[in-house]
Each structure stands twice: as C-alpha cells, then as structure tokens.
Amino acid sequence: MVRVIDDEGKMLGLFQVPDAVRMAYDKGLDLIEVAPDANPPTCKMMDFGKYKYELKKKAAESKKKQTVITIKEVQFRPNTDQHDVEYKTRHIQEFLQEGHKARVIVTFRGREVSHSELGRALLDKIIATLGDSCVIEQNPTFEGKKLIMLLGPGKPKAGAPSPKPAATTGAPQEQKKA
C-alpha cells in the first residue's frame, strides 16, 4: 500500500502499488516515491524528467548559499628560529581572522622524531600566542614523521564590537579662519 498524491497536489488515498502505477500511466505521468520513510510510503504522480530538473535546481541553489572554507597549511621544523615562528604565527592569525582554517605541521627529519617533545612544545607555544582567536579542531597527532594540528577560527567575544570601517556621509569640510 502507498499513499498517492496526484499531479495537482490532491491526496487520492491509499492504493496498491500496481493500481497506483496504472493510474499514473493512464494520466501519462510517472509514479515517484517522494517519502519512502513515511508509513505508508508516499508517492506522487508527476513527470520524472521535471522531478529530476527540480532536484537539480534545488541542489544548485543550496550549493550557491554554501560558504567555502579553505584550509591554509603552515609548516614548521622542530628547530625553527624564534623570529620565523613569530612570523608564521602572524600569518596563521591572519588566516583565522579571514575565516579560514589552518593546518599546522611540524615536520621531523631523520632522528629528530625521537625528540617529539620539541614539536609539541612548539605547537603549545603557537596555541598560547594565538590565544582565544583559535579553536583546536584536531589535537596534535603523528602521521608518519609529521605532527599535525588543525586550528579553526575562534568565536568573537560577546562584548567585543565587530571591526567595521567608519562610514562617512560626505566630503570633509574645512573650517575657514576669519
């Protein structure tokens, strides 16, 4: 048994599947199952090509409203110089402020991997520098000889105003001296 809705949206009632298919065929339409999880399943009489077209348009519309989040990657070594760490941390800060995610990678070469605590200390220092402007989305994990951590943009504080440029209503006026 299936619940049948005609092409105008009227509920026709409950029918056996062969009867519903025959009714749709007599009208020159297809019987499409629109709610398979309902009890009983709901079918609608409509043109299948038109149905596929509508689904395609809905998918395109929802895709248009999506925001694309890119993941920026910043690489370090365990013995990276302090100035370079600060420089790259500023770049991570900029990426996060723009709304991007940042993947921080500490690459170990040769026997450096035996001193993984240096890499973890470096990541801890980066997190401490970034503070509340980031959220750790993936804790530091080893993948081969790389220590990888994923950071996302932090939530702005409730009391902090959002950065907006000051609006000007016209050209600045000069004052004349008398």
Secondary structure, DSSP 8 states (H G I E B T S, - for coil): -EEEE-TTS-EEEEE-HHHHHHHHHHTT-EEEEEETTSSS-EEEEE-HHHHHHHHHHHHHHHHHT-----EEEEEE-TT--HHHHHHHHHHHHHHHHTT-EEEEEEE--GGGGGGHHHHHHHHHHHHHHHGGGEEEEEEEEEETTEEEEEEEE----TTS---------S--------
